[in-house]
């Protein structure tokens, strides 16, 4: 695997684990980290051995948020546009990846980091983990998709409660609101995320990729347009080798051997 300055990337069976690696800044998300994460996701998207991507910050914390030293240097609208384009680019890389992308969260996951995990497909949080989008405490507005992805995941009322209060909330509250999909014991988030990838590795890769695309794009459409889009994707996948293999395996009562074709 390629060596990065701010990430540690390692394969573990069907999963590829990306560990945020800026301990001196409590994994604060820098421009360099964003660019490296985009590069890593592009490479993994073309790796047939990888069936799911897990993003974690390690056993102590996920990330403190954006690197505020960099944010403080933004003094013009033009600089702001360039900066937040980078944020949108990294979140898009997670959202449009053909692979399931899972955040495994221990410890604190604050503001920009919370916005980053919102762009993942699933979130696994351990007991003791905490979450917040604290923008209103420092006179800003969440600018990495927090005002848009958060209400789509937890609903408008919970999203506004989180954004207005700008206070940390617990893993139990995050699970209750639907921000995290799985709640594990402390220290168990990564192992649970790996179990999910092991399951997904038994499913057809194209099915997962197109289902992900249908959900992420369809939710932004009116229902009639979304159903038409879904139909287009379904008819596309019906011409694949994996569809033939999957149905044949089911009828023959054997395990399917999917090739991603």
C-alpha positions, 0 to 999 in steps of 0.5 A: 500500500502507498505510504501517506503522511497523515494516514495509515492504510492496511488491508485485513481480509476483505476490509481496508482500514484507513487510520487517521494519523495525526496524533500530535494534533489529535487527528485534526483534519488538515488539507493534507489529510483530506487530499491523501484520503481522496487519493487513498479512496480512488486507489481502493475503488479500483482494488477488487480485493477490497470489499469494504473500507473502514475509516477510524482514528484509533482506539483513543479518539476519532478526530478533534475536527478541522485543523483550526490553525488552517481555518484561521488563515482563511480571510477571504471568500475566495480562500473559503470557497477553495477550502470548502471545495476540498471538504466537499471533495473528500466527503464526495470521495466517500459517498461515491465510492463503489465500496461500502464505507464504514466509520469506526468511532472510539472517543471524541468525533467533533465538528469536521470529523463528525461531518466526515463520518456523515459522508460514510455509508454506516457508522459504528460507535463504541460506548464512551464515544462522543459527537458534536458539531460545535460551529455555533460556539466559534461563530461559524456554520458547519460547512462540510455538509453538516447542515445537509447530511445530518438532517437527512440521517437523523431528521430535521428536529434532531439536526437543529438540536445538535447544531443549535446546542453545539454540545457533545452528546453520547454514543447512546444518544447518537444511536437513539437518533440514528446517527450511528448504526451500531453501538458496541462496547468500548474498544469494539468499534473496529472489530464490529466494522470488520464483521460488517465488511466480512458479511458484505464480502459475500454479496455481489459487489455490483449490487452493493455499488448500485444500491449505494448509488441509488440511495445516495442519488435517489434521496435527492430526487422526487419519488417518481424520478427516483423510481425511474432512476432505480429502474434504470439501475436494476435493468442495468444489473440484470445484464451482468454475470453476477446476476446470472450467478446469484440466481443460479446459486440460489436455485441450486442451493449453493454459495454464489461465486461473485466476480464483480462483472 
